Amino acid sequence: MKLNKMTKQELVKFLVANLKNEQGYVDLTGLDFTKEDIDCVIISEMKVDGDLYQEDQTVKGDLWQDEQEVEGDLTQNRQQVQGRVMQNYQRVRGNLIQNRHKVKGELYN
């Protein structure tokens, strides 16, 4: 069986068409990749004119949050990581707020 692959921009259009709520948010909360045969989930280079929320991450490997460029505030709370957390090269025009992390490995920032 041949699968039709969609482009990333087609995926964006699909997500907006199917997951945009009354407030105008595309809510991807609760995506569970733990039972999938993959080694990594990459959510890099997102471009958003409004807000971007990434909270309550539970990671058994390492968590990279690098090269963030934020016009407003950057808040990174409640990360639970078995490996290392790397937060490098943050450019924030507002406030940088980080608290309540649980990291078994090392925290680099």
C-alpha positions as CSV (number, residue, x, y, z in Angstrom):
1,M,0.0,0.0,0.0
2,K,1.5,3.4,-1.0
3,L,1.0,6.2,1.4
4,N,0.5,9.7,0.2
5,K,2.9,12.0,2.1
6,M,2.0,15.6,2.7
7,T,4.3,18.5,2.8
8,K,4.9,20.4,6.1
9,Q,2.9,23.3,4.8
10,E,0.0,20.9,4.0
11,L,0.3,19.6,7.5
12,V,0.1,23.2,8.9
13,K,-3.1,23.8,6.8
14,F,-4.5,20.4,8.0
15,L,-3.8,21.2,11.7
16,V,-5.3,24.7,11.4
17,A,-8.4,23.3,9.6
18,N,-8.9,20.5,12.1
19,L,-7.6,21.7,15.4
20,K,-8.2,25.4,15.6
21,N,-10.4,26.2,18.6
22,E,-12.8,29.1,19.3
23,Q,-9.9,31.2,20.7
24,G,-8.0,30.8,17.5
25,Y,-5.4,28.4,19.1
26,V,-4.1,25.3,17.4
27,D,-3.9,23.0,20.4
28,L,-1.4,20.0,20.0
29,T,-1.5,19.2,23.7
30,G,-1.1,15.6,24.7
31,L,0.5,14.2,21.5
32,D,2.0,10.9,22.8
33,F,4.8,9.4,20.7
34,T,5.9,6.9,23.3
35,K,4.5,3.9,21.5
36,E,5.8,4.9,18.1
37,D,9.0,3.4,16.6
38,I,11.0,6.7,16.5
39,D,14.1,8.0,18.2
40,C,13.4,11.7,18.3
41,V,10.7,14.3,17.8
42,I,11.9,17.5,16.3
43,I,9.8,20.7,16.6
44,S,12.3,23.3,15.5
45,E,12.1,26.5,13.5
46,M,8.4,27.2,14.3
47,K,7.3,30.6,13.2
48,V,4.3,32.1,15.0
49,D,2.9,35.7,14.8
50,G,1.2,35.2,18.2
51,D,2.2,33.1,21.2
52,L,3.9,29.6,21.2
53,Y,3.3,27.4,24.3
54,Q,5.6,24.5,25.1
55,E,4.9,23.3,28.6
56,D,4.9,20.2,30.8
57,Q,7.4,18.3,28.7
58,T,8.3,14.8,30.0
59,V,11.4,13.6,28.3
60,K,13.3,10.3,29.0
61,G,16.3,11.5,26.9
62,D,17.7,15.0,26.5
63,L,15.8,18.2,25.9
64,W,17.2,20.9,23.7
65,Q,15.7,24.4,23.7
66,D,18.3,26.3,21.8
67,E,18.4,29.5,19.7
68,Q,15.0,30.9,20.8
69,E,14.3,34.5,19.5
70,V,11.4,36.0,21.5
71,E,10.0,39.5,21.2
72,G,8.1,39.1,24.4
73,D,8.7,36.9,27.5
74,L,10.3,33.4,27.5
75,T,8.9,31.2,30.2
76,Q,10.3,27.7,30.7
77,N,8.6,25.9,33.7
78,R,8.0,22.4,34.9
79,Q,10.4,20.5,32.7
80,Q,10.9,16.8,33.8
81,V,13.9,15.3,32.0
82,Q,15.8,12.1,32.7
83,G,18.8,13.2,30.7
84,R,20.2,16.7,30.1
85,V,18.5,20.1,29.4
86,M,20.3,22.4,27.1
87,Q,19.1,26.0,26.8
88,N,21.6,28.0,24.7
89,Y,21.6,31.2,22.8
90,Q,18.3,32.6,24.0
91,R,17.6,36.1,22.6
92,V,14.7,37.6,24.7
93,R,13.4,41.1,24.4
94,G,11.1,40.7,27.5
95,N,11.7,38.6,30.6
96,L,13.3,35.2,30.9
97,I,11.5,33.1,33.5
98,Q,12.7,29.6,34.5
99,N,11.5,27.6,37.5
100,R,10.4,24.2,38.8
101,H,12.6,22.0,36.6
102,K,13.4,18.4,37.6
103,V,16.5,17.3,35.8
104,K,18.3,14.0,36.6
105,G,21.3,14.9,34.4
106,E,22.8,18.4,33.9
107,L,21.1,21.7,33.2
108,Y,23.0,23.9,30.7
109,N,21.8,27.4,30.2
